């Protein structure tokens, strides 16, 4: 079961509350966007109508990167390329202990939703937390650059084990690889056997997609 401190942090994110006491760039940009835009609780229903907001948020992020030198300037060579998922290109870091993911946020109606999802992942799946290390722009497309520990699988994941641990923490399996935590106002998607791996009998959630919804009290 999620501890009270974790639940409180999640509630701050889903309610659009400014997060105090954290100095990381993901939180800083997210907080700035929260001052200008509401946190969505409609999930994908208003996806297309949010396109203007997403473009405005992208412009804000670009201004932030210019002001704070937050553009990611390191060249990612093809010799470091590992794979591509639905929304990200994945490269092996030069330290061979991390991966670098270029994510275009295509699964999210706005960049605020994307950043909220990253923060939720970091709170709930702390052992595979992301660090937002910058942004890049390629062919007029904005990408968030995320660094994450590189975990190698040593066994086949059992999705029943995944289901058990998520249900223990209050998530209900709604369909296939999708879950919901109605009390905290969360939808968790894309939890399939490529996004959860096993190492030393421990589950590592390496990719997740969170959306915020209205909590059920």
C-alpha positions in Angstrom: 0.0 0.0 0.0 1.3 3.5 -0.9 2.5 5.3 2.2 0.7 8.6 3.3 3.7 10.8 2.2 3.6 9.3 -1.3 -0.2 9.7 -1.5 0.2 13.4 -0.5 2.7 14.0 -3.2 0.4 12.3 -5.8 -2.5 14.4 -4.6 -0.5 17.6 -5.1 0.2 16.6 -8.7 -3.3 15.6 -9.6 -4.7 18.8 -8.1 -2.3 21.0 -9.9 -0.8 22.3 -6.7 2.7 23.9 -6.8 5.3 21.4 -5.5 7.5 23.0 -2.9 11.0 21.9 -1.8 12.2 20.2 -4.9 14.9 21.7 -7.1 14.9 19.4 -10.1 14.2 20.8 -13.6 11.1 18.6 -14.2 9.4 20.0 -11.1 10.5 23.6 -11.9 9.1 23.5 -15.4 5.9 21.7 -14.3 5.3 24.3 -11.6 5.7 27.1 -14.0 3.2 25.6 -16.4 0.8 25.0 -13.5 0.7 28.8 -13.0 -0.5 29.2 -16.5 -2.5 26.1 -17.4 -5.0 23.8 -15.5 -4.1 20.2 -14.9 -6.4 18.1 -17.1 -8.7 15.5 -15.6 -10.4 14.6 -18.8 -7.7 12.2 -20.0 -7.9 11.8 -23.8 -11.5 13.1 -24.3 -10.2 16.7 -25.0 -7.0 15.6 -26.7 -7.5 17.5 -30.0 -8.9 20.6 -28.3 -5.7 20.9 -26.2 -3.5 21.2 -29.2 -3.3 25.0 -28.9 -2.3 24.7 -25.2 0.3 22.1 -26.1 1.9 24.4 -28.7 1.8 27.3 -26.2 3.4 25.1 -23.6 6.1 24.0 -26.1 6.9 27.6 -26.7 7.2 28.2 -23.0 9.6 25.3 -22.7 11.7 26.6 -25.5 11.9 30.0 -23.8 12.9 28.2 -20.6 15.6 26.3 -22.4 17.0 29.5 -23.9 16.9 31.4 -20.6 18.5 28.6 -18.5 20.7 26.9 -21.1 18.6 23.8 -20.8 19.0 22.6 -24.4 20.6 19.1 -24.5 23.7 19.6 -26.6 25.3 16.1 -26.4 25.3 14.3 -29.7 23.7 10.9 -29.5 25.6 8.7 -32.0 23.9 5.8 -33.8 26.4 3.4 -32.3 24.6 4.2 -29.0 21.1 3.6 -30.4 19.1 0.8 -28.7 15.5 0.8 -29.7 12.4 2.9 -30.4 9.1 2.7 -28.5 5.8 4.4 -29.3 7.0 7.8 -28.1 10.7 7.6 -27.5 14.1 6.8 -29.0 16.4 5.1 -26.6 20.2 5.3 -26.5 22.8 3.8 -24.2 24.6 6.4 -22.2 28.3 6.6 -22.5 28.6 5.4 -18.9 26.9 2.2 -19.9 24.8 2.4 -16.7 22.0 4.6 -18.0 19.9 5.1 -21.0 18.9 8.4 -22.7 15.3 8.6 -23.9 14.1 11.2 -26.4 10.4 11.6 -25.8 8.1 13.7 -28.0 5.2 13.5 -25.6 2.9 12.2 -28.3 0.7 10.2 -25.9 -0.2 13.4 -24.0 -2.6 16.2 -24.8 -0.2 18.8 -23.2 3.4 19.0 -22.0 2.0 19.6 -18.5 0.4 16.2 -18.6 3.7 14.7 -19.8 5.7 16.3 -17.0 3.1 15.2 -14.4 3.4 11.7 -15.7 7.2 11.7 -15.3 6.8 13.0 -11.7 4.2 10.4 -10.9 6.5 7.7 -12.3 9.3 8.9 -10.1 7.2 8.8 -7.0 5.6 5.4 -7.6 8.5 3.6 -9.4 11.4 5.2 -7.6 13.9 2.5 -8.6 13.6 3.5 -12.3 13.1 7.2 -11.8 13.7 9.6 -14.6 15.9 12.7 -14.6 14.9 15.4 -17.1 18.3 16.5 -18.4 17.2 18.9 -21.2 15.2 19.2 -24.4 16.1 19.0 -28.1 14.3 20.1 -31.2 14.5 18.1 -34.4 12.6 18.8 -37.6 10.5 21.2 -35.7 9.5 18.6 -33.1 10.3 19.2 -29.4 11.7 16.2 -27.4 12.2 15.9 -23.7 15.6 14.2 -22.9 15.3 11.8 -20.0 18.0 9.8 -18.2 17.2 6.5 -16.5 19.1 3.6 -15.0 19.8 0.8 -17.5 18.3 -2.4 -16.2 19.0 -5.7 -17.9 16.3 -8.4 -17.6 17.4 -11.8 -16.3 14.0 -13.5 -16.5 10.7 -13.4 -18.2 8.2 -11.1 -16.5 5.0 -12.6 -15.2 2.2 -10.2 -15.7 0.3 -11.7 -12.9 3.1 -10.6 -10.6 2.8 -7.1 -12.0 -1.0 -7.2 -11.4 -0.5 -8.3 -7.8 1.9 -5.6 -6.9 -0.2 -2.9 -8.6 -3.4 -4.1 -6.9 -1.5 -4.2 -3.5 -0.9 -0.5 -4.1 -4.5 0.3 -4.9 -4.5 0.0 -8.7 -7.3 -1.8 -10.3 -6.8 -3.6 -13.6 -9.3 -2.1 -16.0 -8.3 -3.8 -19.2 -5.3 -5.7 -20.6 -2.3 -3.5 -19.6 -4.2 -0.6 -18.2 -4.9 0.2 -14.5 -6.7 2.9 -12.5 -6.3 4.2 -8.9 -9.7 5.9 -8.6 -9.2 7.2 -5.1 -6.0 9.1 -6.1 -7.3 10.0 -9.5 -4.8 8.1 -11.6 -4.9 6.1 -14.8 -1.8 4.0 -15.6 -1.4 2.6 -19.1 1.0 0.6 -21.2 2.0 -1.8 -18.5 2.9 -4.8 -20.7 5.9 -7.2 -20.8 8.2 -4.8 -22.7 7.7 -2.0 -20.2 8.2 -4.0 -17.0 11.3 -6.2 -16.6 12.7 -8.5 -14.0 16.2 -8.5 -12.5 17.2 -10.5 -9.4 13.5 -11.3 -8.8 12.6 -7.6 -8.6 10.2 -5.9 -10.9 11.4 -2.7 -12.7 8.8 -0.5 -14.4 10.9 1.1 -17.0 8.1 2.9 -19.0 4.7 4.1 -17.8 2.0 6.4 -19.0 0.1 8.2 -16.3 -3.0 10.4 -16.7 -4.8 12.4 -14.0 -8.6 12.1 -13.5 -11.0 13.3 -10.9 -10.5 11.3 -7.6 -13.4 9.1 -6.4 -14.0 9.8 -2.7 
